[in-house]
Amino acid sequence: MSTLAIDKTLINEAIKLGQFKTQKEAINTALREYIEKRKQLEIIELFGKFDPDPDYDYKQGRDK
């Protein structure tokens, strides 16, 4: 197991803001949120790069 040098001010603020009980909980949540945000940014960058399928019927998938 390796040891990480994490800024104590940052971890304490994250614990306080997130009302976490442990540093591990705060760090794991922060990493999940970071990864989720980065994936969202990747998807946003794709907007406008693909032409829509002219044969796609968007109404077909709706619940009636």
CHARMM-style PDB file with segment names, atoms N, HN, CA, C and O in Angstrom:
ATOM      1  N   MET     1       0.851  -1.190   0.000  1.00  0.00      PROA
ATOM      2  CA  MET     1       0.000   0.000   0.000  1.00  0.00      PROA
ATOM      3  C   MET     1       0.887   1.240   0.000  1.00  0.00      PROA
ATOM      4  O   MET     1       1.884   1.302   0.719  1.00  0.00      PROA
ATOM      5  N   SER     2       0.519   2.213  -0.800  1.00  0.00      PROA
ATOM      6  HN  SER     2      -0.291   2.163  -1.384  1.00  0.00      PROA
ATOM      7  CA  SER     2       1.311   3.438  -0.879  1.00  0.00      PROA
ATOM      8  C   SER     2       0.647   4.550  -0.076  1.00  0.00      PROA
ATOM      9  O   SER     2      -0.551   4.516   0.207  1.00  0.00      PROA
ATOM     10  N   THR     3       1.450   5.517   0.273  1.00  0.00      PROA
ATOM     11  HN  THR     3       2.423   5.544   0.043  1.00  0.00      PROA
ATOM     12  CA  THR     3       0.964   6.662   1.026  1.00  0.00      PROA
ATOM     13  C   THR     3       0.914   7.873   0.107  1.00  0.00      PROA
ATOM     14  O   THR     3       1.835   8.109  -0.675  1.00  0.00      PROA
ATOM     15  N   LEU     4      -0.161   8.633   0.205  1.00  0.00      PROA
ATOM     16  HN  LEU     4      -0.909   8.442   0.840  1.00  0.00      PROA
ATOM     17  CA  LEU     4      -0.302   9.839  -0.601  1.00  0.00      PROA
ATOM     18  C   LEU     4      -0.157  11.069   0.277  1.00  0.00      PROA
ATOM     19  O   LEU     4      -0.616  11.085   1.419  1.00  0.00      PROA
ATOM     20  N   ALA     5       0.477  12.092  -0.258  1.00  0.00      PROA
ATOM     21  HN  ALA     5       0.849  12.080  -1.186  1.00  0.00      PROA
ATOM     22  CA  ALA     5       0.588  13.365   0.441  1.00  0.00      PROA
ATOM     23  C   ALA     5      -0.542  14.260  -0.069  1.00  0.00      PROA
ATOM     24  O   ALA     5      -0.435  14.860  -1.138  1.00  0.00      PROA
ATOM     25  N   ILE     6      -1.622  14.342   0.704  1.00  0.00      PROA
ATOM     26  HN  ILE     6      -1.710  13.854   1.572  1.00  0.00      PROA
ATOM     27  CA  ILE     6      -2.790  15.127   0.313  1.00  0.00      PROA
ATOM     28  C   ILE     6      -2.832  16.388   1.166  1.00  0.00      PROA
ATOM     29  O   ILE     6      -2.639  16.346   2.381  1.00  0.00      PROA
ATOM     30  N   ASP     7      -3.085  17.498   0.507  1.00  0.00      PROA
ATOM     31  HN  ASP     7      -3.242  17.532  -0.480  1.00  0.00      PROA
ATOM     32  CA  ASP     7      -3.190  18.781   1.196  1.00  0.00      PROA
ATOM     33  C   ASP     7      -4.262  18.687   2.288  1.00  0.00      PROA
ATOM     34  O   ASP     7      -5.436  18.456   1.998  1.00  0.00      PROA
ATOM     35  N   LYS     8      -3.846  18.867   3.539  1.00  0.00      PROA
ATOM     36  HN  LYS     8      -2.893  19.055   3.774  1.00  0.00      PROA
ATOM     37  CA  LYS     8      -4.773  18.718   4.669  1.00  0.00      PROA
ATOM     38  C   LYS     8      -5.901  19.747   4.644  1.00  0.00      PROA
ATOM     39  O   LYS     8      -7.013  19.468   5.090  1.00  0.00      PROA
ATOM     40  N   THR     9      -5.613  20.924   4.126  1.00  0.00      PROA
ATOM     41  HN  THR     9      -4.709  21.151   3.763  1.00  0.00      PROA
ATOM     42  CA  THR     9      -6.647  21.946   4.024  1.00  0.00      PROA
ATOM     43  C   THR     9      -7.742  21.495   3.065  1.00  0.00      PROA
ATOM     44  O   THR     9      -8.930  21.661   3.340  1.00  0.00      PROA
ATOM     45  N   LEU    10      -7.332  20.928   1.944  1.00  0.00      PROA
ATOM     46  HN  LEU    10      -6.367  20.793   1.720  1.00  0.00      PROA
ATOM     47  CA  LEU    10      -8.301  20.449   0.957  1.00  0.00      PROA
ATOM     48  C   LEU    10      -9.134  19.297   1.497  1.00  0.00      PROA
ATOM     49  O   LEU    10     -10.357  19.288   1.359  1.00  0.00      PROA
ATOM     50  N   ILE    11      -8.468  18.323   2.113  1.00  0.00      PROA
ATOM     51  HN  ILE    11      -7.474  18.329   2.226  1.00  0.00      PROA
ATOM     52  CA  ILE    11      -9.205  17.160   2.613  1.00  0.00      PROA
ATOM     53  C   ILE    11     -10.150  17.558   3.739  1.00  0.00      PROA
ATOM     54  O   ILE    11     -11.266  17.046   3.818  1.00  0.00      PROA
ATOM     55  N   ASN    12      -9.719  18.462   4.608  1.00  0.00      PROA
ATOM     56  HN  ASN    12      -8.812  18.879   4.544  1.00  0.00      PROA
ATOM     57  CA  ASN    12     -10.589  18.898   5.697  1.00  0.00      PROA
ATOM     58  C   ASN    12     -11.797  19.672   5.177  1.00  0.00      PROA
ATOM     59  O   ASN    12     -12.901  19.530   5.703  1.00  0.00      PROA
ATOM     60  N   GLU    13     -11.590  20.488   4.147  1.00  0.00      PROA
ATOM     61  HN  GLU    13     -10.694  20.603   3.719  1.00  0.00      PROA
ATOM     62  CA  GLU    13     -12.705  21.216   3.558  1.00  0.00      PROA
ATOM     63  C   GLU    13     -13.683  20.259   2.876  1.00  0.00      PROA
ATOM     64  O   GLU    13     -14.898  20.423   2.986  1.00  0.00      PROA
ATOM     65  N   ALA    14     -13.143  19.250   2.167  1.00  0.00      PROA
ATOM     66  HN  ALA    14     -12.156  19.116   2.078  1.00  0.00      PROA
ATOM     67  CA  ALA    14     -13.996  18.261   1.508  1.00  0.00      PROA
ATOM     68  C   ALA    14     -14.817  17.482   2.539  1.00  0.00      PROA
ATOM     69  O   ALA    14     -16.003  17.232   2.325  1.00  0.00      PROA
ATOM     70  N   ILE    15     -14.200  17.104   3.639  1.00  0.00      PROA
ATOM     71  HN  ILE    15     -13.236  17.308   3.813  1.00  0.00      PROA
ATOM     72  CA  ILE    15     -14.904  16.372   4.694  1.00  0.00      PROA
ATOM     73  C   ILE    15     -16.024  17.235   5.267  1.00  0.00      PROA
ATOM     74  O   ILE    15     -17.137  16.759   5.491  1.00  0.00      PROA
ATOM     75  N   LYS    16     -15.717  18.498   5.499  1.00  0.00      PROA
ATOM     76  HN  LYS    16     -14.813  18.884   5.318  1.00  0.00      PROA
ATOM     77  CA  LYS    16     -16.711  19.411   6.067  1.00  0.00      PROA
ATOM     78  C   LYS    16     -17.870  19.646   5.100  1.00  0.00      PROA
ATOM     79  O   LYS    16     -19.035  19.536   5.481  1.00  0.00      PROA
ATOM     80  N   LEU    17     -17.546  19.971   3.847  1.00  0.00      PROA
ATOM     81  HN  LEU    17     -16.600  20.061   3.537  1.00  0.00      PROA
ATOM     82  CA  LEU    17     -18.586  20.258   2.858  1.00  0.00      PROA
ATOM     83  C   LEU    17     -19.458  19.039   2.557  1.00  0.00      PROA
ATOM     84  O   LEU    17     -20.675  19.152   2.414  1.00  0.00      PROA
ATOM     85  N   GLY    18     -18.820  17.885   2.464  1.00  0.00      PROA
ATOM     86  HN  GLY    18     -17.831  17.793   2.580  1.00  0.00      PROA
ATOM     87  CA  GLY    18     -19.555  16.668   2.129  1.00  0.00      PROA
ATOM     88  C   GLY    18     -20.114  15.945   3.336  1.00  0.00      PROA
ATOM     89  O   GLY    18     -20.814  14.942   3.199  1.00  0.00      PROA
ATOM     90  N   GLN    19     -19.804  16.455   4.524  1.00  0.00      PROA
ATOM     91  HN  GLN    19     -19.235  17.270   4.636  1.00  0.00      PROA
ATOM     92  CA  GLN    19     -20.228  15.831   5.781  1.00  0.00      PROA
ATOM     93  C   GLN    19     -19.827  14.349   5.824  1.00  0.00      PROA
ATOM     94  O   GLN    19     -20.611  13.485   6.216  1.00  0.00      PROA
ATOM     95  N   PHE    20     -18.584  14.089   5.408  1.00  0.00      PROA
ATOM     96  HN  PHE    20     -17.948  14.791   5.089  1.00  0.00      PROA
ATOM     97  CA  PHE    20     -18.063  12.727   5.413  1.00  0.00      PROA
ATOM     98  C   PHE    20     -17.549  12.375   6.800  1.00  0.00      PROA
ATOM     99  O   PHE    20     -17.164  13.242   7.584  1.00  0.00      PROA
ATOM    100  N   LYS    21     -17.554  11.087   7.078  1.00  0.00      PROA
ATOM    101  HN  LYS    21     -17.866  10.382   6.441  1.00  0.00      PROA
ATOM    102  CA  LYS    21     -17.062  10.612   8.377  1.00  0.00      PROA
ATOM    103  C   LYS    21     -15.580  10.279   8.335  1.00  0.00      PROA
ATOM    104  O   LYS    21     -14.898  10.319   9.359  1.00  0.00      PROA
ATOM    105  N   THR    22     -15.078   9.947   7.136  1.00  0.00      PROA
ATOM    106  HN  THR    22     -15.632   9.914   6.304  1.00  0.00      PROA
ATOM    107  CA  THR    22     -13.671   9.562   7.013  1.00  0.00      PROA
ATOM    108  C   THR    22     -13.017  10.243   5.819  1.00  0.00      PROA
ATOM    109  O   THR    22     -13.689  10.701   4.895  1.00  0.00      PROA
ATOM    110  N   GLN    23     -11.696  10.298   5.863  1.00  0.00      PROA
ATOM    111  HN  GLN    23     -11.150   9.926   6.614  1.00  0.00      PROA
ATOM    112  CA  GLN    23     -10.941  10.833   4.731  1.00  0.00      PROA
ATOM    113  C   GLN    23     -11.125   9.946   3.512  1.00  0.00      PROA
ATOM    114  O   GLN    23     -11.252  10.436   2.390  1.00  0.00      PROA
ATOM    115  N   LYS    24     -11.139   8.642   3.738  1.00  0.00      PROA
ATOM    116  HN  LYS    24     -11.037   8.244   4.650  1.00  0.00      PROA
ATOM    117  CA  LYS    24     -11.304   7.694   2.635  1.00  0.00      PROA
ATOM    118  C   LYS    24     -12.613   7.948   1.902  1.00  0.00      PROA
ATOM    119  O   LYS    24     -12.640   7.956   0.671  1.00  0.00      PROA
ATOM    120  N   GLU    25     -13.685   8.154   2.633  1.00  0.00      PROA
ATOM    121  HN  GLU    25     -13.663   8.147   3.633  1.00  0.00      PROA
ATOM    122  CA  GLU    25     -14.988   8.419   2.031  1.00  0.00      PROA
ATOM    123  C   GLU    25     -14.954   9.703   1.198  1.00  0.00      PROA
ATOM    124  O   GLU    25     -15.488   9.751   0.090  1.00  0.00      PROA
ATOM    125  N   ALA    26     -14.325  10.730   1.741  1.00  0.00      PROA
ATOM    126  HN  ALA    26     -13.891  10.691   2.641  1.00  0.00      PROA
ATOM    127  CA  ALA    26     -14.228  12.011   1.028  1.00  0.00      PROA
ATOM    128  C   ALA    26     -13.404  11.872  -0.248  1.00  0.00      PROA
ATOM    129  O   ALA    26     -13.787  12.390  -1.297  1.00  0.00      PROA
ATOM    130  N   ILE    27     -12.295  11.186  -0.161  1.00  0.00      PROA
ATOM    131  HN  ILE    27     -11.984  10.765   0.691  1.00  0.00      PROA
ATOM    132  CA  ILE    27     -11.407  11.023  -1.320  1.00  0.00      PROA
ATOM    133  C   ILE    27     -12.062  10.169  -2.398  1.00  0.00      PROA
ATOM    134  O   ILE    27     -12.007  10.511  -3.579  1.00  0.00      PROA
ATOM    135  N   ASN    28     -12.676   9.067  -2.003  1.00  0.00      PROA
ATOM    136  HN  ASN    28     -12.721   8.789  -1.044  1.00  0.00      PROA
ATOM    137  CA  ASN    28     -13.346   8.207  -2.989  1.00  0.00      PROA
ATOM    138  C   ASN    28     -14.481   8.943  -3.692  1.00  0.00      PROA
ATOM    139  O   ASN    28     -14.650   8.810  -4.905  1.00  0.00      PROA
ATOM    140  N   THR    29     -15.248   9.707  -2.950  1.00  0.00      PROA
ATOM    141  HN  THR    29     -15.111   9.815  -1.965  1.00  0.00      PROA
ATOM    142  CA  THR    29     -16.335  10.479  -3.544  1.00  0.00      PROA
ATOM    143  C   THR    29     -15.787  11.539  -4.491  1.00  0.00      PROA
ATOM    144  O   THR    29     -16.316  11.738  -5.585  1.00  0.00      PROA
ATOM    145  N   ALA    30     -14.736  12.210  -4.070  1.00  0.00      PROA
ATOM    146  HN  ALA    30     -14.306  12.049  -3.182  1.00  0.00      PROA
ATOM    147  CA  ALA    30     -14.130  13.244  -4.913  1.00  0.00      PROA
ATOM    148  C   ALA    30     -13.607  12.648  -6.221  1.00  0.00      PROA
ATOM    149  O   ALA    30     -13.770  13.242  -7.286  1.00  0.00      PROA
ATOM    150  N   LEU    31     -12.990  11.495  -6.140  1.00  0.00      PROA
ATOM    151  HN  LEU    31     -12.858  11.011  -5.274  1.00  0.00      PROA
ATOM    152  CA  LEU    31     -12.470  10.850  -7.343  1.00  0.00      PROA
ATOM    153  C   LEU    31     -13.609  10.423  -8.270  1.00  0.00      PROA
ATOM    154  O   LEU    31     -13.513  10.593  -9.486  1.00  0.00      PROA
ATOM    155  N   ARG    32     -14.682   9.873  -7.707  1.00  0.00      PROA
ATOM    156  HN  ARG    32     -14.760   9.736  -6.719  1.00  0.00      PROA
ATOM    157  CA  ARG    32     -15.827   9.476  -8.526  1.00  0.00      PROA
ATOM    158  C   ARG    32     -16.417  10.686  -9.244  1.00  0.00      PROA
ATOM    159  O   ARG    32     -16.709  10.631 -10.439  1.00  0.00      PROA
ATOM    160  N   GLU    33     -16.589  11.778  -8.500  1.00  0.00      PROA
ATOM    161  HN  GLU    33     -16.352  11.822  -7.529  1.00  0.00      PROA
ATOM    162  CA  GLU    33     -17.159  12.992  -9.089  1.00  0.00      PROA
ATOM    163  C   GLU    33     -16.237  13.569 -10.164  1.00  0.00      PROA
ATOM    164  O   GLU    33     -16.712  14.053 -11.192  1.00  0.00      PROA
ATOM    165  N   TYR    34     -14.948  13.523  -9.938  1.00  0.00      PROA
ATOM    166  HN  TYR    34     -14.561  13.131  -9.103  1.00  0.00      PROA
ATOM    167  CA  TYR    34     -13.979  14.014 -10.917  1.00  0.00      PROA
ATOM    168  C   TYR    34     -14.074  13.208 -12.209  1.00  0.00      PROA
ATOM    169  O   TYR    34     -14.122  13.777 -13.300  1.00  0.00      PROA
ATOM    170  N   ILE    35     -14.102  11.883 -12.082  1.00  0.00      PROA
ATOM    171  HN  ILE    35     -14.063  11.421 -11.196  1.00  0.00      PROA
ATOM    172  CA  ILE    35     -14.185  11.002 -13.249  1.00  0.00      PROA
ATOM    173  C   ILE    35     -15.495  11.232 -13.999  1.00  0.00      PROA
ATOM    174  O   ILE    35     -15.506  11.307 -15.228  1.00  0.00      PROA
ATOM    175  N   GLU    36     -16.594  11.343 -13.260  1.00  0.00      PROA
ATOM    176  HN  GLU    36     -16.584  11.282 -12.262  1.00  0.00      PROA
ATOM    177  CA  GLU    36     -17.896  11.587 -13.876  1.00  0.00      PROA
ATOM    178  C   GLU    36     -17.898  12.904 -14.652  1.00  0.00      PROA
ATOM    179  O   GLU    36     -18.404  12.968 -15.773  1.00  0.00      PROA
ATOM    180  N   LYS    37     -17.340  13.933 -14.063  1.00  0.00      PROA
ATOM    181  HN  LYS    37     -16.929  13.880 -13.152  1.00  0.00      PROA
ATOM    182  CA  LYS    37     -17.278  15.246 -14.713  1.00  0.00      PROA
ATOM    183  C   LYS    37     -16.443  15.185 -15.991  1.00  0.00      PROA
ATOM    184  O   LYS    37     -16.834  15.752 -17.012  1.00  0.00      PROA
ATOM    185  N   ARG    38     -15.308  14.508 -15.945  1.00  0.00      PROA
ATOM    186  HN  ARG    38     -14.991  14.048 -15.116  1.00  0.00      PROA
ATOM    187  CA  ARG    38     -14.440  14.397 -17.119  1.00  0.00      PROA
ATOM    188  C   ARG    38     -15.133  13.645 -18.247  1.00  0.00      PROA
ATOM    189  O   ARG    38     -14.997  14.003 -19.416  1.00  0.00      PROA
ATOM    190  N   LYS    39     -15.882  12.594 -17.890  1.00  0.00      PROA
ATOM    191  HN  LYS    39     -15.993  12.303 -16.939  1.00  0.00      PROA
ATOM    192  CA  LYS    39     -16.616  11.842 -18.908  1.00  0.00      PROA
ATOM    193  C   LYS    39     -17.698  12.711 -19.536  1.00  0.00      PROA
ATOM    194  O   LYS    39     -17.934  12.641 -20.742  1.00  0.00      PROA
ATOM    195  N   GLN    40     -18.352  13.526 -18.723  1.00  0.00      PROA
ATOM    196  HN  GLN    40     -18.160  13.583 -17.743  1.00  0.00      PROA
ATOM    197  CA  GLN    40     -19.365  14.438 -19.246  1.00  0.00      PROA
ATOM    198  C   GLN    40     -18.737  15.438 -20.212  1.00  0.00      PROA
ATOM    199  O   GLN    40     -19.315  15.739 -21.256  1.00  0.00      PROA
ATOM    200  N   LEU    41     -17.573  15.947 -19.872  1.00  0.00      PROA
ATOM    201  HN  LEU    41     -17.103  15.703 -19.024  1.00  0.00      PROA
ATOM    202  CA  LEU    41     -16.887  16.894 -20.747  1.00  0.00      PROA
ATOM    203  C   LEU    41     -16.510  16.243 -22.079  1.00  0.00      PROA
ATOM    204  O   LEU    41     -16.576  16.887 -23.126  1.00  0.00      PROA
ATOM    205  N   GLU    42     -16.114  14.961 -22.040  1.00  0.00      PROA
ATOM    206  HN  GLU    42     -16.061  14.438 -21.189  1.00  0.00      PROA
ATOM    207  CA  GLU    42     -15.791  14.253 -23.275  1.00  0.00      PROA
ATOM    208  C   GLU    42     -17.018  14.155 -24.176  1.00  0.00      PROA
ATOM    209  O   GLU    42     -16.921  14.332 -25.391  1.00  0.00      PROA
ATOM    210  N   ILE    43     -18.169  13.875 -23.575  1.00  0.00      PROA
ATOM    211  HN  ILE    43     -18.247  13.731 -22.588  1.00  0.00      PROA
ATOM    212  CA  ILE    43     -19.404  13.763 -24.347  1.00  0.00      PROA
ATOM    213  C   ILE    43     -19.790  15.120 -24.931  1.00  0.00      PROA
ATOM    214  O   ILE    43     -20.197  15.209 -26.090  1.00  0.00      PROA
ATOM    215  N   ILE    44     -19.662  16.166 -24.132  1.00  0.00      PROA
ATOM    216  HN  ILE    44     -19.332  16.094 -23.191  1.00  0.00      PROA
ATOM    217  CA  ILE    44     -20.002  17.517 -24.594  1.00  0.00      PROA
ATOM    218  C   ILE    44     -19.138  17.906 -25.799  1.00  0.00      PROA
ATOM    219  O   ILE    44     -19.618  18.556 -26.727  1.00  0.00      PROA
ATOM    220  N   GLU    45     -17.884  17.511 -25.778  1.00  0.00      PROA
ATOM    221  HN  GLU    45     -17.494  16.983 -25.024  1.00  0.00      PROA
ATOM    222  CA  GLU    45     -16.991  17.833 -26.890  1.00  0.00      PROA
ATOM    223  C   GLU    45     -17.423  17.166 -28.191  1.00  0.00      PROA
ATOM    224  O   GLU    45     -17.046  17.623 -29.270  1.00  0.00      PROA
ATOM    225  N   LEU    46     -18.208  16.095 -28.107  1.00  0.00      PROA
ATOM    226  HN  LEU    46     -18.515  15.725 -27.230  1.00  0.00      PROA
ATOM    227  CA  LEU    46     -18.668  15.392 -29.303  1.00  0.00      PROA
ATOM    228  C   LEU    46     -19.874  16.063 -29.961  1.00  0.00      PROA
ATOM    229  O   LEU    46     -20.179  15.784 -31.120  1.00  0.00      PROA
ATOM    230  N   PHE    47     -20.567  16.950 -29.225  1.00  0.00      PROA
ATOM    231  HN  PHE    47     -20.319  17.176 -28.283  1.00  0.00      PROA
ATOM    232  CA  PHE    47     -21.734  17.613 -29.791  1.00  0.00      PROA
ATOM    233  C   PHE    47     -21.357  18.349 -31.069  1.00  0.00      PROA
ATOM    234  O   PHE    47     -20.378  19.094 -31.112  1.00  0.00      PROA
ATOM    235  N   GLY    48     -22.149  18.128 -32.097  1.00  0.00      PROA
ATOM    236  HN  GLY    48     -22.944  17.523 -32.062  1.00  0.00      PROA
ATOM    237  CA  GLY    48     -21.931  18.795 -33.365  1.00  0.00      PROA
ATOM    238  C   GLY    48     -20.924  18.116 -34.269  1.00  0.00      PROA
ATOM    239  O   GLY    48     -20.687  18.577 -35.386  1.00  0.00      PROA
ATOM    240  N   LYS    49     -20.326  17.027 -33.808  1.00  0.00      PROA
ATOM    241  HN  LYS    49     -20.518  16.652 -32.901  1.00  0.00      PROA
ATOM    242  CA  LYS    49     -19.320  16.346 -34.624  1.00  0.00      PROA
ATOM    243  C   LYS    49     -19.905  15.187 -35.429  1.00  0.00      PROA
ATOM    244  O   LYS    49     -19.225  14.615 -36.280  1.00  0.00      PROA
ATOM    245  N   PHE    50     -21.162  14.842 -35.160  1.00  0.00      PROA
ATOM    246  HN  PHE    50     -21.714  15.307 -34.468  1.00  0.00      PROA
ATOM    247  CA  PHE    50     -21.808  13.754 -35.878  1.00  0.00      PROA
ATOM    248  C   PHE    50     -23.074  14.274 -36.538  1.00  0.00      PROA
ATOM    249  O   PHE    50     -23.815  15.066 -35.955  1.00  0.00      PROA
ATOM    250  N   ASP    51     -23.306  13.825 -37.740  1.00  0.00      PROA
ATOM    251  HN  ASP    51     -22.705  13.182 -38.213  1.00  0.00      PROA
ATOM    252  CA  ASP    51     -24.532  14.192 -38.440  1.00  0.00      PROA
ATOM    253  C   ASP    51     -25.654  13.286 -37.958  1.00  0.00      PROA
ATOM    254  O   ASP    51     -25.455  12.081 -37.803  1.00  0.00      PROA
ATOM    255  N   PRO    52     -26.826  13.851 -37.721  1.00  0.00      PROA
ATOM    256  CA  PRO    52     -27.945  13.025 -37.278  1.00  0.00      PROA
ATOM    257  C   PRO    52     -28.407  12.078 -38.389  1.00  0.00      PROA
ATOM    258  O   PRO    52     -28.266  12.372 -39.576  1.00  0.00      PROA
ATOM    259  N   ASP    53     -28.955  10.952 -37.981  1.00  0.00      PROA
ATOM    260  HN  ASP    53     -29.069  10.713 -37.016  1.00  0.00      PROA
ATOM    261  CA  ASP    53     -29.481   9.965 -38.925  1.00  0.00      PROA
ATOM    262  C   ASP    53     -30.833  10.459 -39.423  1.00  0.00      PROA
ATOM    263  O   ASP    53     -31.764  10.572 -38.626  1.00  0.00      PROA
ATOM    264  N   PRO    54     -30.974  10.756 -40.705  1.00  0.00      PROA
ATOM    265  CA  PRO    54     -32.237  11.296 -41.209  1.00  0.00      PROA
ATOM    266  C   PRO    54     -33.389  10.293 -41.131  1.00  0.00      PROA
ATOM    267  O   PRO    54     -34.552  10.696 -41.172  1.00  0.00      PROA
ATOM    268  N   ASP    55     -33.094   9.003 -41.021  1.00  0.00      PROA
ATOM    269  HN  ASP    55     -32.150   8.675 -40.988  1.00  0.00      PROA
ATOM    270  CA  ASP    55     -34.128   7.977 -40.956  1.00  0.00      PROA
ATOM    271  C   ASP    55     -34.552   7.641 -39.527  1.00  0.00      PROA
ATOM    272  O   ASP    55     -35.463   6.837 -39.329  1.00  0.00      PROA
ATOM    273  N   TYR    56     -33.906   8.243 -38.533  1.00  0.00      PROA
ATOM    274  HN  TYR    56     -33.166   8.896 -38.694  1.00  0.00      PROA
ATOM    275  CA  TYR    56     -34.219   7.933 -37.139  1.00  0.00      PROA
ATOM    276  C   TYR    56     -35.575   8.534 -36.769  1.00  0.00      PROA
ATOM    277  O   TYR    56     -35.821   9.719 -36.995  1.00  0.00      PROA
ATOM    278  N   ASP    57     -36.449   7.706 -36.199  1.00  0.00      PROA
ATOM    279  HN  ASP    57     -36.250   6.743 -36.016  1.00  0.00      PROA
ATOM    280  CA  ASP    57     -37.776   8.139 -35.787  1.00  0.00      PROA
ATOM    281  C   ASP    57     -37.777   8.290 -34.261  1.00  0.00      PROA
ATOM    282  O   ASP    57     -37.967   7.308 -33.543  1.00  0.00      PROA
ATOM    283  N   TYR    58     -37.569   9.499 -33.770  1.00  0.00      PROA
ATOM    284  HN  TYR    58     -37.415  10.297 -34.354  1.00  0.00      PROA
ATOM    285  CA  TYR    58     -37.495   9.735 -32.335  1.00  0.00      PROA
ATOM    286  C   TYR    58     -38.830   9.484 -31.634  1.00  0.00      PROA
ATOM    287  O   TYR    58     -38.850   9.199 -30.437  1.00  0.00      PROA
ATOM    288  N   LYS    59     -39.930   9.585 -32.351  1.00  0.00      PROA
ATOM    289  HN  LYS    59     -39.915   9.817 -33.323  1.00  0.00      PROA
ATOM    290  CA  LYS    59     -41.242   9.379 -31.745  1.00  0.00      PROA
ATOM    291  C   LYS    59     -41.508   7.892 -31.460  1.00  0.00      PROA
ATOM    292  O   LYS    59     -42.304   7.558 -30.583  1.00  0.00      PROA
ATOM    293  N   GLN    60     -40.857   7.031 -32.185  1.00  0.00      PROA
ATOM    294  HN  GLN    60     -40.210   7.302 -32.898  1.00  0.00      PROA
ATOM    295  CA  GLN    60     -41.080   5.597 -32.039  1.00  0.00      PROA
ATOM    296  C   GLN    60     -40.702   5.101 -30.640  1.00  0.00      PROA
ATOM    297  O   GLN    60     -41.341   4.184 -30.125  1.00  0.00      PROA
ATOM    298  N   GLY    61     -39.695   5.678 -30.029  1.00  0.00      PROA
ATOM    299  HN  GLY    61     -39.176   6.423 -30.448  1.00  0.00      PROA
ATOM    300  CA  GLY    61     -39.211   5.233 -28.729  1.00  0.00      PROA
ATOM    301  C   GLY    61     -39.984   5.791 -27.547  1.00  0.00      PROA
ATOM    302  O   GLY    61     -39.735   5.390 -26.411  1.00  0.00      PROA
ATOM    303  N   ARG    62     -40.910   6.699 -27.782  1.00  0.00      PROA
ATOM    304  HN  ARG    62     -41.112   7.025 -28.705  1.00  0.00      PROA
ATOM    305  CA  ARG    62     -41.669   7.302 -26.695  1.00  0.00      PROA
ATOM    306  C   ARG    62     -42.744   6.361 -26.167  1.00  0.00      PROA
ATOM    307  O   ARG    62     -43.329   5.576 -26.913  1.00  0.00      PROA
ATOM    308  N   ASP    63     -42.987   6.460 -24.868  1.00  0.00      PROA
ATOM    309  HN  ASP    63     -42.511   7.098 -24.263  1.00  0.00      PROA
ATOM    310  CA  ASP    63     -44.107   5.723 -24.262  1.00  0.00      PROA
ATOM    311  C   ASP    63     -45.402   6.380 -24.679  1.00  0.00      PROA
ATOM    312  O   ASP    63     -45.476   7.603 -24.803  1.00  0.00      PROA
ATOM    313  N   LYS    64     -46.408   5.581 -24.892  1.00  0.00      PROA
ATOM    314  HN  LYS    64     -46.347   4.588 -24.791  1.00  0.00      PROA
ATOM    315  CA  LYS    64     -47.699   6.128 -25.319  1.00  0.00      PROA
ATOM    316  C   LYS    64     -48.652   6.234 -24.173  1.00  0.00      PROA
ATOM    317  OT1 LYS    64     -49.787   6.675 -24.353  1.00  0.00      PROA
TER     318      LYS     64
END
